[in-house]
Amino acid sequence: MTATEEVLRQAAAEDVELVRIVFVNNSGVPRGRVVDRATLAGVLEHGTNVTHAMQSFNALDRLAPAGRYGPAGEVRVVPDPDTFTVLPYDERAGLLLAELHDLHGEPWAAGPRARLRAYLDELATDGYEPSLGYESEFYYTVDDDGDPAPFDDSTCFSTDGMRAAHDVVLDTVTALKAQGMGLAAYYPEYGPGQQELVVEHDTGVAAADNHVRFAETVRAVAADHGLDATFRPKPFPELPGSGRHVHLSLWHDGNNVLYDPDAEGPYPLSADGRAFVGGLLAHAPALVAITAPTVESYDRIAPGMWSSAYVCWGEDNREAVVRIPSVDRGAPEATTRVEFKSADNTANPYLVQLALVAAGLDGIERGLDPGEPLNRDPGVLTDEERADRGIERLPTTLDEALDALEADDTIAAALGEELVGSYLEVKRSEWEQSTGEDGEWESDYLGRAF
């Protein structure tokens, strides 16, 4: 039985009537079409149409004024049958994740998932495969006279927070497992009503697919409990922000490239692992244009907020942009990895993976030396001490980060001209449409999509 035949069989067996065909565009917002079971076979074979202007829509739900994709022209949304899931939170509904193809049936150069898959296929010919886990923080909220407010007043990691959120978290975990995603970690986070819920890591495109399913599930189950769930980077100015830290390892012919089997201690990073870190640091100013891609992201990326405002790395240093987590002593190779911390949930997970892997591999190819790890808060160093160590501040606005991305040939080459060009147009339009003459930005619109 082919994958397509299996989707049709499962949809019939589970009495699925409506199937969501979902992609993520440059804005980071999941979008798509809905088809019924009667037309599903044709859509699986040929896709369904959508205006190509979707790739020029920004997070304000406006077409980028200078965007290359306007009202004339369309592409096909082509579902991947291997991604089919019956949705446990919506009656008689299913979900398929999709790529964008041109009218000739070829993967569209401006399509994020298709570009990531093509890039990973190229790596696979040389025996490489990345493994990723996305660690998402979010707030459960309730309505407070028309404004969102945290649903409880719990403290960090506290048992009262566990009790308050128990029912909704339990139903969320059950729904995630029903879709093939196991629980890796859960705890109430720093802010009142803030949660960190993490599904198990996966390889390649599947890791990014899982994050799309994860966020959809969290919001849907929260709604069933009379709550909202917001993934905005900084929904409450006076409270901690929410990130989506990315844990990443790189495997070659079944071996973890980042792991040194001869190293002792809890941080067995190999020479290639250090070079991978060097690549992430070298490209960090450009990377945050992709990993922290909204104006509000830069309210969160500030010193002293554990969101990593400086270009440095350290061993379990949560104020460094690249953290090396300590390994599980029972499985050191499997758990040797890097964590890129200056990232949040407004980012397109396919672009995040593509950019981070490209940056790290560039470090390996060029043998970049990241220097010695910094195992203290870079924010407490003097300007002179940071300068001596080559520690720079990350961009402080989306505008600065986009300038860094536009100047970064390595990341631009990995994305390709059509994708990086359209991405810059969309994000420039968000900056311009969000920012006043005084340089202050307004970002409440993010509550609609995130």
N, C-alpha and C positions, 0 to 999 in steps of 0.2 A: 504494500500500500504506500503510495506517495504521500509526502507531507500535506499536499493540497487535499487529497482524498481523506486523510486523517482529520483535517480541520472540518471538512464537510460532515464526516461521520460523527465527530464529537459534538458539533453544533446541533445536529439533528437529535442525537442521544440526550443532550442536556436541554433540549427545547429552547435553544438560543434563537431569538427572533431578530435582534438588532446587534450589529457588530460595528464597533468603533475602529476606524482605520486612522491611526494616529502617527504624526511626525512632530518633530520639534524644530521650529525655525530659528532664525538668527536672534529673535527676541528672547529665546529661552522658554517660550510658552508652548506647551503641548497643544497642537491644533489638529484638525482632521475632518473626516467625513463619516457619516453613519450609513451603512447599507443593511438591507434586510437579507434573511437567509436565502430568499429566492434568487437574489442577484449575486450572492457571495462567490459562486464558482467563477463567474465572468470577471469579477473584480480581482480575485486571486490570480487569474491568468493575465489580465491586461491592465489592472489598476483602475483607479477612478480619477476623474479630472479635477484639477484645482487651478485657479489663477496663479501664475508664477509670481504675482505681486505679493503672495504670502511671504516670500523670502525677503521682501522689503518692508514688511510690517514691523513696527517697533513695539516696545512694551506698553506704550500709551495707546496701542491699537490704532496707530496712524501710519499711513504710508510715508516712508522717508522721502522728503521733497526731492532730494538729489539721487534717489534710488534708481538703480539700473533696471529694475523690474516693475513695470507700470501696469495699467489696466489692459493693455493688448498683449496677449500671449498666455499660454498655460503649460502645465506639466502634468504628469501622471503620478498619483500617490499609489505606490505599488507595495502591498503588504507582504511581509515575510511570514510564510506559513508556520515556520518554526517558533514564532512568538505568540501563537494563539493561546489565550487564556479565557476561561469562562469566569466572568466577574462575580465574586461572591457577595458583593455589596449592592448590586443592581440587578433586579429581576430580569431574567431571560436576555441577558446582555453578555457580549463577548468583546475582547480587545485584540487587535492585531497591530503591531508596530510596523512602520512602513518607511520606505525610501522614496525619494523623488527621482523620477526618470523623465528624460526628454521625450518628445513626440516620436522619436525613432526607436524608443524602447531601451535606450542606453542610460546608465546612471547619470543624473544631472550633475554637472561640475559644481554647482552651487548647493548641492544637497548635503547637509552635515553627516547623516548616518551613512550614506553611500560613500562619501569621501573617507570617512573613518574606516569603513570596511575595506575599501580599496587599499588604503595605507597599510592596514594590518595584514592583508593578503600579501603585499610586497614584503613585509617583515617575515611572514611565515615561510616564504621561499628560502630565507636564510636561517630558518629554524627558530626565530624569535616569537614570543607570545607574551604580552603584558597581562598581569593579573591586578585587578583593582577592587577596592571597596570604597564606597561613598558614605561618609559619616555625617548624617544630617541632623541639625538641631532645628526645632520649630516651637512655636507657642500654641497651646490650646487657648482660645479666647471666647468670651461671651460679650453680648451687647450691653453696653453701659450708657444708657441715654443717647443712643445713636453712634457711640464710639466703641471700638473694640477695647477690651480690657482682659488681662490674664484671668483665667478661670479659677485660679486658686492663689493662695499667698504662701506657698510652700518654699522651703529653703533648699539650698544646693545639696543634691544627693540624698535628700531626707526621706525617711520612711513615711512622713505625712504626705509628701508629694507622690510616693508610690501608691498609697491608699487612695488619694484623691483621684488619680488617673487610672486606677486599676481596671475598671470595667471597660473603658474605651481602649486602653492599651491591649487588654486581653483580646478584645474583638478584632483589633488591628492586627495583632500577631497571628491570630487564627486565619484572618483573610489573606495575609501575606503568605502563610504556609500553604494555603489552598492554591496559591498561584506559583508554588515551587520556590519560594524565598524563605530561607531559614533565618531565625533570629541570631545575630552575632552579639549584640549588646543592647541593653536598655537601662536608663536611669533618668530621674528628674535632673534637669540641668540647673545652671547657676541662677537664672531668673525665675520668678514665681510663674508657675504655669508652663515653663519651658521644659521641653523634653529632648532627649537624644535617643533615637531608636535607629538601630543599624542592622541591615540584613547582611548575610554572608557575602564575601567577595566572590567574584567570578572573573572569567577571562574574556578578553576581546570586547566585541560589540555587546555581548550579553550583559556585561557589567553596567553599561550605560542604559540598556533596555530596562534592567532591574530598577534603576533609580526612577525612571519614568513611571513604572508600575507602582513603585513604593510611594511616591508623592501623591499619585492619584488615589491610592488606597487610604493613606492617612487622612486626606481631606474628606473622602466619601464616608469613612467610618465615623469620623468626628461629627459630620453632619447628622448621621443617624442617631447620635447621642445628644443632639441639640447644641453642639459646639462648632466653632470654626477652628481651622488650623491655619496659621499663617507661617509661611517660609520666608518672609521678607528679611533682609539682612539686619535691619534695625527698626523694628516696628514701633518700639517705645523708646524715645530719646533717653529716658532716665534709667533704662534697664539694659542688661547685656544683649549684644547682638547674637544673631544666629548664623552659624557657618555651615559649610558642607566640606569638611576636610577630606582630602583624597589620599588614600593609602595605595601605594603602587609598588609592585615588584616586576622584574623583567626576567623571563625564563628563556633559556636556549637549550634546545634538545633535551628538555626535562630537568635542567639544572638552573637554579636561581643565580643569575648573573651577579646579583648584588651581594651574595653570600660568600664569605671566605671560610671554608671548613677548617682551616688551620688557626683561625683567630680564637683568642680566648676572651671570656667576659661576655656581657650581655649585649654588646653591639658589634657583631662579627661582620662588619662591612668590608667588602673586597675592594681591591684597587679600582676595578671597573665600577663598583658601587660608589666610591668616592668621586670618580669622574662623572657618573650620572648625576650626583648631587651638584657637582661643578656646573653641569649643563643647566640644571634647574635654576641655580643662582645667577648664571650669566644671562639667562633669558627672563628672570623673574619680573622685571618691569613691564615687559610685553605680555607675559603670561597672565598677569592680573587683569588685563583688558578682556580676557576670555573667562578667567575663573571668578572674577569679581566685576561683573559687566554692567552694573547699573549705578546711577548716581548715589543711591543710598548705600551701596557697598562701601563707600569711602567714609561714611559716618562710622562704620564698624572697624575699618582697618586703621587703628590708631594705637599709639604706644600705651602699654599698661592694660590692654583689653583682652589679652590672650588671643588676639587675632593676627598677630605677627605683622608688624609694621615695618620691619627692617630686613634687608637682604643679607641673611646669615643662616647658618645651620648649627644644630646642636643635638646632643644626645638627650632625648626626652625633654628638650627645651621648648615649651609651648609658647614662647615669645619669638621664636625663630621661624622664618618663612618655610624652612625645611627642617622637620624634626625627624630624627632617627629613633624610632621606638625600640625599647628593650625587647628582646626576643623571648619566646616561650622556651624554657630550657629543655623541654621534652621534644620540641620540634623547631630547632633553630633555623634550619634552611627554609622551612615553610613560612616562618614568621619574620624573616629578615626583609625589611621593606623601608621605603621612605614615605613620609607624610608631607604633603603640600597643604599648608594651613590657610593661606590667604585665598580662600574660595568660599562661595556661598551658593544658595539654592536658586538664585536667579540665572545661573549659568546653564548653557546648553551642555548636557553631560557628554555628548558625542564630541563636541569641540574641545572640551576640557581634556578628555583622554587623548585626543589627537595631539594637542599642543604640548601636554606634559611629556608624553612619550617621545615626541620629536626633540624636545629640549634636552631630555636626559640622554638620548642616543647621540645627539650632537656633542654632549660632554664626553661620552665614551670615545667617539670617533676622533675628537681633538685632544683627548687625554687631559681634560681640564682639572686643575687642582683646586679644590674648594678651600684650601687652607685648613687650619686647625678648628675643630668644633668649638663653638662658644656655648658654655654651659652656665650662663647667667643671663639675666635680663639685659638685652642690648640698650634698653631705654635708660638704664641707670649709668651707663658709660658716658663720659664726657664726649663732646664733639671731636676732640683731638684723639681720644682713645678709639672711637669708632673709625675715624679717618685712618689711623695707623693700621687698623685691621681690615680696611677696605669695606667697611659696613655702611651701606647707603640706605637712605629712607626709600621705601616703595613709593610709587606715585600717590599723591594725596587727593587726586580727583580722577574721575573717569576720563576727562579730557587729556590729562597727562599720560594716562595709561594707553590711550588710543594712539597718541603720538609715538610712544615706545613701540607699540605693535606695528605701526606703519613703517617704522625704521628697522624692524627685525626681519632680515631676509630669511632666516632659518624657519621661523614659525610661518611666515608668509608662504614659503615654498611648500611646507607640509600641507597647508590648507589649500593651496592653489589660488590662482588669481581671481577666479570668479567668486569663490567662497570668501576669501579674505576681503576682497573689494566690496562685496555686498554687505558683509558683516560691519566693516568700518562705516559704511554709509548709514546703516541702521543705528549703530551706536552713537555716531556723531549726531544723528537727528534726535536721539533721546537726550543727549547732553544739551543740545540747543533748545529743545522744547521743555526741558525741566529747569533750566537755570535762568535766573533773573539778571538784570544789569549789575546788581551788587555781588554777583557770584554765588548767591545762596540758591540751593535747589529745593524743589518740591517733589515729593515722591510718593504721596498717598495713593496715586494710581496703581502702585505695585500691589496694593491689597486686592485688586480685582483678579490678578493672575497668579499671585504667589502667596 
